[in-house]
């Protein structure tokens, strides 16, 4: 099952570059890795501060209800569309920048 969240804002290309990483990259301090997608999973590295945001918590709750805590990839796995995730992260990034 793929989660569909309403479109929030378009993801910025620079944000994708900042948050995306290869499989071999070490996760920097203050960040965590998450795999997004259903069939083909893509790895993202996001700030831990996003865990406090209600939109991200809602996404995690939906993933937990559907799939529990079994994450065979070794990192958090969320079966949502990559474009939806990019929109969510872009929105969270904008909120974070406004606070600074």
N, C-alpha and C positions, 0 to 999 in steps of 0.2 A: 504494500500500500504506500502511496506517495502522499505526503501532506501538502495541502494547497493553502497557502496563506494569501490574503489579499495583497495586491501589489502596493508597495509603500512608496518607493522611489527607485529610479533606475540606478543600478550600481555604477560607480565611477570606474573607468579602466585602471586608474592608478590604485584604487582600492583593491581590485582583484589581484594586481601584481603584488601589493603589500601583504595581503592576507593569504594568497596561494603560496604553496611551497612544494618542493619535491619530496619524495618518500624518504630521502636520506638526510634531509636537513634537520638539524637539532632544533627542538622547540626552545625559543628564547625564554628567559626568566620572565614571569608575569603573563605568560601565554599558555594556551593548550591547543592540542591538535584535535580536529574533528573531521570525520569522513562524511561526505554528503553525497546522496544519490541512492538509487535503488539497485540497478544492475551494475552500472559502472560508477564506482565511487571515486570522488576527487577529494584530496586532502587539503584542508585549510588550517591555518594557524591564526587564532583569534585571541584578543586580550582577555584575561580572566575577569576583568571588570564587567564584561558583557553578561556574565552569569547572574548578575544582580538585576538586569533589566527584565521587566515583565514580559515583553515580547519573546525574548530568548527563553525565559523560564517556561512560557506557554509551549514553545516548540519542543523543549526537553520533556515536558509532561506528556505531550502527545506521543513522542517517541517511546517513552517509558510505558505508557498504557498499551501501546501496540506491540512492542517488542521486548519489554523488560530491560534487564541490564546485561544481556548477553552481547558483548562487543568483540567478535572474533578477529577484527582487524588490529586489536591492541590499543585502540583509541575509541573515543566516543563516536558512534555511528548513528546518523540521523537520515532516515529515508525520505528526504524531501527533494524537490526539484532544485537544481543548482541555481537557476535564475531567481527563484523565490528566496533562497538562502542569501544570495548576493544582495537582493533588495533589502532584506532584513538587516544584514550586516552594514550596508550602506546607511540605512536609517540610524542604526545604533552608533555608527562612527560619527554621523552628523550631530547627534545628541551629545556625544562625548566631546566634540570640538566646541560646541556651544558652552559647555561648562568650563572650559579652559580659558 
